[in-house]
């Protein structure tokens, strides 16, 4: 679980609340705008792709 928190917060666990809030807002925006399933998957992968190179 700490590995997932580390990925979502770039190694700063005190930022877990804002990171989860931002993901929730993004998912809600995709849902309300009738986004496609690939958009959910893409948005869910963004933190892992960005921070895997950092």
Secondary structure, DSSP 8 states (H G I E B T S, - for coil): -HHHHHHHHTT-GGGHHHHHHHHHHHHHHHHHTT--HHHHHHHHHHHHHHHH--
